[in-house]
Amino acid sequence: MFGFGKKRIVIASPMDGVVVPVSKVNDAVFSDNILGRGIAIRPESGRAVTPCKATVSQMFKTGHAVSLLTDSGVELLIHIGIDTVNLKGRYYSIRKDTGENVNIGDVLMEFNADGIIEEGFDTITPIVVCNPDDFSDISFASEGLISEGEPLITLLR
């Protein structure tokens, strides 16, 4: 109940923005927790940074999403926007590649939110723990403003 003797893992926010429950994301893959348990951020900046020490498992060629394997064993997906794979990389600039080791605060990708929105896409960014069953508890930051680097997800193992 209190997590005594358990390892506490904190995942920082990868961007500045507004925290939104993943249940409010207009995509069932995220809102129904199909890929795992998560939270979402409505970005207020045009970049996503590494939220913890990790290895880039997969940087999608389009730059709209990245999978990370953290040094503490969390499989994390950061997906910038809904259906933004259809932009085929427009408005995204990749800064890290698959296989790279990254540290907290390293820029993973940059994006032009205005361009994405002008094309008719939502920039809301789900951040998903893809291996939730590996943890005894997962909690998320409350709704509201969050800054890059502030605690977003806390896990107990």
JONORRA-V167547 format. One record per run of one state. SS is the DSSP state (h for helix, s for strand, l for the rest). FROM is the first residue (numbers start at 0). TO is the last residue. Records with the same first field share a line. If there is no record, write none. Layout:
SS=FROM-TO, FROM-TO
//
This chain:
l=0-6, 12-15, 24-26, 31-35, 43-45, 49-52, 59-63, 70-73, 80-82, 87-90, 94-99, 102-105, 111-111, 118-123, 129-130, 134-135, 140-142, 146-149, 156-156
s=7-11, 16-20, 36-42, 46-48, 53-58, 64-69, 74-79, 91-93, 100-101, 106-110, 124-128, 136-139, 143-145, 150-155
h=21-23, 27-30, 83-86, 112-117, 131-133
//
